């Protein structure tokens, strides 16, 4: 079966996000006064083939831990759906 995974990797909330801070300041300086706490991360889409959704989720979790995120600085979440 074919699956698609949508993965979001974000800096941990406890850590400084300089890119988010710069965007936040730019937004405020250009008149968007109600904007606050901008955080910048990565969105990754992966297509994969596995025998089951559970197997696909296990594989995605593994590649998130080993390749796509740095667990010291980032958290991740993902959603796996079957492609039809």
C-alpha positions in Angstrom: 0.0 0.0 0.0 1.1 3.6 -0.7 1.1 6.2 2.0 1.9 9.9 2.3 3.3 11.4 5.5 3.1 15.1 6.4 5.8 15.9 8.9 6.3 19.1 10.9 9.6 19.7 12.6 9.7 22.7 15.0 12.3 24.2 17.4 11.6 23.2 21.0 9.6 25.9 22.7 12.2 26.3 25.4 14.8 27.3 22.8 15.4 30.6 21.1 14.2 30.8 17.5 16.2 33.6 15.9 14.5 33.2 12.5 11.1 33.3 14.1 12.1 36.3 16.1 13.3 38.2 13.0 10.1 37.5 11.1 8.1 38.6 14.2 10.0 41.9 14.4 9.5 42.5 10.6 5.8 41.8 10.9 5.4 44.3 13.8 7.5 46.9 12.0 5.3 46.6 8.9 2.1 47.3 10.8 1.0 43.8 11.9 0.8 44.8 15.6 -1.4 41.8 16.7 1.2 39.2 15.6 3.2 37.5 18.3 5.4 34.5 19.0 6.3 33.5 15.4 8.1 30.2 15.2 9.7 28.9 12.0 10.1 25.2 11.3 10.1 22.7 8.5 7.3 20.9 6.7 8.3 17.7 4.9 6.2 15.4 2.7 7.2 11.8 2.2 5.6 9.1 0.1 6.3 5.5 1.0 5.1 1.9 0.5 4.4 -0.3 3.4 2.2 -3.3 4.2 0.1 -1.4 6.8 -0.5 2.1 8.2 1.1 1.0 11.5 4.3 0.0 9.7 4.3 3.3 7.8 4.0 5.2 11.0 6.8 3.3 12.6 9.1 3.9 9.6 8.3 7.7 9.6 8.9 7.9 13.3 12.2 6.3 12.9 13.4 8.6 10.1 12.2 11.6 12.0 14.3 10.6 15.0 17.4 9.6 13.0 17.4 12.0 10.0 14.8 14.7 9.9 15.0 16.2 13.3 17.6 17.0 16.0 15.9 15.7 19.2 18.1 18.1 21.3 16.7 21.2 19.6 13.6 20.1 17.7 10.3 18.3 18.2 8.2 16.7 15.4 4.8 15.5 14.7 3.4 13.7 11.6 0.3 12.4 10.0 0.2 9.3 7.8 -2.6 8.7 5.3 -3.1 6.0 2.7 -2.9 7.2 -0.9 -5.7 5.9 -3.1 
